[in-house]
Amino acid sequence: MTRYAMVVDLRRCVGCQTCTAACKLANSTPPGVMWRRVVDVETGTFPNVQRVFVPTSCQHCDNPPCVAACPSEATRKRDDGIVIQDYEMCIGCGYCVTACPYEARFKVEAVDFAYGDEPMRHEAERYNDDMNGVVQKCTFCVDTIDAGIARGLTPGIDPDATPACVNSCIANALTFGDLDDPDSNVSKKLRENRYFRMHEEEGTGSNMYYLWDKGEITL
Amino acid sequence: MKQTRKVASGPWPRLQRAWDIRAAFNFVGGGTGAGLLVMALLAALDGRAWFVAAFLGLAFVAFGLFMVLLEIGKPWRAFNVFHHPQTSWMTREGVVALPLFACGGAALGLNLLGLERAGVIALAATTACALGFLYCQARILRAARGIPTWRNPALTPYILAAGPAEGASLYVALAVWTDGGTAWALPLAMALVVARALCWLWYRKGLDRTGAPEASLEVLDRMAPGFHLAGLALPLGLMAAALLGMPGGAIMATAGGLLAAIAGWQAKRVLITRAARTQGVAIPRTPVRGRGQSHAGARPGWIGR
């Protein structure tokens, strides 16, 4: 089996938001809709404070609350673990938005472009009217992955089969791959580092892992 | 056509914008409608007129569902809501609504045709469906795992208690002016209003047990004194005065009933549109950089566990 996951090395992320910009360019999301974003978290008390940059998006959970909540089966989990959204089935009720513990879903009310009423070139190229009036979210760039696999490429290794955010990261903080393959890049990183998953207590089985130190002991 | 630009930034819990006042109306309509249908059935079993209460109950449920239809992005795909009964409480709510309106329509029709006994049987089936509908609504909120103030298990009993309390209070406000009678309705409404208040306190303590966004708790705590005054103390006093046969009892019962119902509706509006914050971002550890150490993480904007 295949189970795609993303590993985020918090030690490397510098909060540059290049992945955010790459995602917006690749997926042409409307203003205010960020399938991928980097959250700036400040910890500690003065003078011992620290900033942590936390990239986040749809976590493609093993037990996705959005899938259970969706009344129309527009949200589904593929065999490879990727949670997808069928824009032609979605009724735009927004229930999945409230069901997601990661704020990863966006209900788009109407057509909106970044600058005025006319779309920019990438917005025009990627425009899909089916995505208005419904809920949208990160797909791990599933089209790229599927096209890459069809060409014999390996997601997470070959850029043409890898999500745009991972390809764009300037600090190599993002890694994508197959968690069920013990020799994959993500499996190796998880073996060699300590990690946590966000809101683990919710039992969602997030497939986004955050590395915070070297070593094999996990939280 | 421009939409309001909503940027999800910052680690703090954010007010959800997916559901607005229209969604709140669904919970108001479902709860009050179910409560009115319960009261209509009790009136029928007592041999009193029940048509108006049953009609109003169905109208409340229908109004709530119509508001949902206005809220969804693709209303002409509304029938897709029936696709996922395996796990979705919203699908189940829709499924239960079908026999609810079928039985309700039959009950009203049979009553109009003078078939009283058959009408009451259909009304009993309608009421059972309405209670199922209300239960689905309570579970819809519980399954909204991204909103800590909704997913709290203690909210389920509150929603289940609030509906009958609102319906009974509204019934009392109407019944004193019609043939419905208030001999049993007044004390029942008072008991349900007290039960609703107790469930609210249980819910609020539940949020303390599980933790919740600070801003959500602030909203709920700011609302609580008014809710307990207008939704408990004043209605109880007015209904008790009416029960004791004081002059102007009918007016007091009406005022008490309306107050209790409106306070409940307001509480639901606040729950859905004002206190519904996401849980924000949480990190249990900070990353180790260079020769540094990892420190305890952070959960900005959160109170409790």
Interface residues (C-beta under 8 A of the other chain):
Chain A: D9 L10 R11 P30 P31 G32 M34 R37 V39 D40 V41 E42 T43 G44 N48 Q50 V52 V54 T56 P65 V67 A68 A69 C70 P71 S72 E73 A74 M89 C90 I91 G92 C93 G94 Y95 V97 T98 A99 C100 P101 Y102 E103 F106 K107 V108 E109 A110 V111 D112 N132 G133 V134 V135 R194 F196 M198 H199 E202 T204 Y210 L211 W212 D213 K214 L219
Chain B: M1 K2 Q3 T4 R5 K6 V7 A8 S9 G10 P11 R14 Q16 R17 A18 W19 V68 E71 I72 G73 K74 P75 R77 A78 N80 V81 F82 H83 H84 T87 S88 W89 M90 T91 G94 I140 A143 A144 R145 G146 I147 W150 A276 T278 Q279 G280 V281 A282 I283 P284 R285 T286 P287 V288 R289 S294 H295 A296 G297 A298 P300
